[in-house]
Amino acid sequence: MSNENDVLETASETKAGSNDFYGRTGKFAICVLRAFSHKYKCKIKAPEEPVIYVCRHLNTHGPYTVFKNLDFSLHSMALNIFFDKEVCSNHYLNFTFSAKRGKKPTAFIKVIAKMSASIVVNVVQSLQAFPTYRDSTQSFKSFRYGMEFLMKGESLIVFPDIEYTNDYDKPSDIYTGFLYFGEMYYKKTGKPLKFIPVLIDDEKYEIIEREPLYINNFRNESERMREDLIKAINW
């Protein structure tokens, strides 16, 4: 069973402000994905200061496309189930490979679920993602992980769609808890934190960024920021 504490233990070993902090497993996974999929031209340069990129999930198309084409490292917020092989395996067995497809779990699906979970958890941890929780009482852990990375000068990326399976033809609402990083960072540094919307162009095969957005006060500005981000991350 994997330990979520490995996130910060591994992070503490990386050079502050590094744009290259993926582990060997993550880098190997990226090389494999690049070899067997269409290449997108990335029009995003490595940031000189920590930022948070915001991109549509698009039923995994967002994370998949961004990570295999970006030429610098980012910490991604990922659901906490992807940091525990047993929990991840059960999720794949009882939902992803069965209920979601209208099937019943079988012995064969159990084997596939276990193998998939092992690969995914290893890759997620090697890419130095950090967990986010549906249980709001544990959300402080996500902010602790994220702030440590930001204060080291490293950047984050979030895929905040509530309906994560929607494509660009179905704009979805977004979770907004991650916007609190803006207020936390401002209080720590006295500087505004950039939230940069990212778009994936599947016609031109490009990944592009839009003008940065800012939020320094979560209570007063989160609704305005939510609306601005929804517009910015949709075509």
SULGIZI-V800863 format. One record per residue. RES is the residue in one letter. PHI is phi in whole degrees, 0 to 359 (* if undefined). OMEGA is omega in degrees with one decimal (* if undefined). BURIAL is # if it has 24 or more other ideal C-beta (glycine too) atoms within 12 Angstrom, else .. Layout:
BEGIN
RES:PHI:OMEGA:BURIAL + RES:PHI:OMEGA:BURIAL
END
This chain:
BEGIN
M:*:-177.7:. + S:277:-177.8:# + N:243:-179.4:. + E:297:179.8:# + N:295:177.6:. + D:300:-179.3:# + V:302:-178.1:# + L:283:178.6:# + E:297:178.7:. + T:290:-178.0:# + A:298:-176.3:# + S:293:-178.2:. + E:271:-176.1:. + T:275:179.1:# + K:288:-179.2:. + A:302:177.7:. + G:77:-177.5:. + S:290:173.1:. + N:258:-179.3:# + D:217:-177.9:. + F:235:176.5:# + Y:288:176.5:# + G:278:-176.5:# + R:296:179.8:. + T:297:179.0:. + G:296:179.9:# + K:295:177.9:. + F:295:179.1:. + A:299:179.0:# + I:296:179.1:# + C:299:179.2:. + V:296:179.6:. + L:298:179.3:# + R:296:-176.6:. + A:289:-173.8:. + F:242:178.5:. + S:211:-177.7:. + H:289:-179.9:. + K:277:174.7:. + Y:254:175.7:# + K:279:-177.4:. + C:267:179.7:# + K:261:179.1:. + I:240:178.7:# + K:269:178.2:. + A:302:-177.2:. + P:290:178.3:# + E:274:176.8:. + E:221:-176.8:. + P:297:177.8:# + V:221:171.8:# + I:239:175.7:# + Y:275:-179.3:# + V:233:-174.3:# + C:224:174.0:# + R:294:178.1:# + H:282:175.2:# + L:56:177.7:# + N:56:179.9:. + T:78:179.1:# + H:298:179.6:# + G:297:179.1:# + P:302:-178.5:# + Y:302:-175.7:# + T:288:-178.5:# + V:295:-173.5:# + F:292:-177.9:# + K:277:-177.6:# + N:245:179.1:# + L:290:-179.4:# + D:258:172.9:. + F:215:-171.9:# + S:270:175.5:# + L:222:172.1:# + H:272:-179.5:# + S:255:169.7:# + M:281:-179.7:# + A:227:-179.1:# + L:304:-171.7:# + N:300:179.9:# + I:296:-177.8:# + F:273:176.7:# + F:243:-178.8:# + D:226:-173.2:# + K:298:-179.4:# + E:291:179.1:. + V:296:179.8:# + C:297:178.8:# + S:299:178.6:# + N:296:177.7:# + H:296:178.0:# + Y:297:-177.5:# + L:295:-172.1:# + N:268:-179.6:. + F:230:-170.6:. + T:302:-175.7:# + F:264:-177.5:# + S:228:-174.9:. + A:303:-179.0:. + K:298:-178.7:. + R:254:178.8:. + G:71:-179.7:. + K:242:174.8:. + K:262:178.0:. + P:301:177.9:# + T:234:179.1:. + A:298:179.8:. + F:294:178.8:. + I:297:179.0:# + K:298:179.0:. + V:295:179.9:. + I:298:-179.5:. + A:297:-179.1:# + K:293:179.2:# + M:294:-178.9:. + S:297:-179.2:# + A:299:-179.6:# + S:299:-179.8:# + I:294:-175.0:# + V:298:-178.8:# + V:297:179.2:# + N:297:-179.5:# + V:292:-179.2:# + V:301:-180.0:# + Q:289:179.2:# + S:293:176.9:# + L:280:179.2:# + Q:57:169.0:# + A:290:176.4:# + F:223:-169.8:# + P:284:169.0:# + T:240:-169.5:# + Y:237:173.3:# + R:285:175.7:. + D:277:-173.6:. + S:298:-178.9:. + T:291:179.5:. + Q:254:-175.7:. + S:298:179.6:# + F:301:179.7:. + K:296:179.5:# + S:299:-179.8:# + F:292:178.1:# + R:295:177.9:# + Y:298:-175.2:# + G:299:-179.1:# + M:293:178.1:# + E:297:178.4:# + F:295:-178.7:# + L:298:-178.7:# + M:289:174.1:# + K:276:-179.3:# + G:92:-179.4:# + E:260:-172.4:# + S:256:-177.4:# + L:241:170.1:# + I:222:178.9:# + V:233:176.8:# + F:235:-161.6:# + P:269:-179.1:# + D:304:171.9:# + I:287:174.1:. + E:265:-170.1:. + Y:290:179.9:# + T:275:-179.5:. + N:293:174.4:. + D:264:-179.5:. + Y:298:179.4:. + D:284:177.6:. + K:228:178.6:. + P:302:-179.3:. + S:244:174.9:# + D:289:-177.7:. + I:233:168.7:# + Y:290:-175.2:# + T:241:-176.4:# + G:304:-176.9:# + F:295:179.4:# + L:295:179.7:# + Y:296:174.7:# + F:303:-179.4:# + G:299:179.4:# + E:291:-179.5:# + M:298:-178.7:# + Y:294:179.7:# + Y:297:179.4:. + K:292:-178.3:. + K:284:-169.7:. + T:245:-174.3:. + G:77:179.9:. + K:245:175.3:. + P:286:178.7:# + L:264:179.8:# + K:282:168.4:# + F:250:-172.8:# + I:253:177.3:# + P:292:-179.8:# + V:238:178.7:# + L:240:175.7:# + I:251:-179.2:# + D:262:-176.6:. + D:277:176.0:. + E:270:179.1:. + K:266:-176.6:. + Y:54:180.0:. + E:226:171.9:. + I:243:-174.3:# + I:234:177.3:# + E:243:176.7:# + R:252:-177.8:# + E:300:-178.7:. + P:293:176.0:# + L:243:-175.0:# + Y:225:172.7:# + I:213:179.6:# + N:249:-179.4:# + N:228:-173.3:. + F:297:-175.4:# + R:297:-174.2:. + N:271:-170.3:. + E:241:-172.5:# + S:295:-179.0:# + E:291:176.5:. + R:298:-179.2:. + M:294:178.5:# + R:301:-179.3:# + E:296:-179.9:. + D:295:-179.3:# + L:291:178.8:# + I:302:178.0:# + K:294:-172.8:. + A:287:-176.3:# + I:265:174.8:# + N:245:178.0:# + W:288:*:.
END
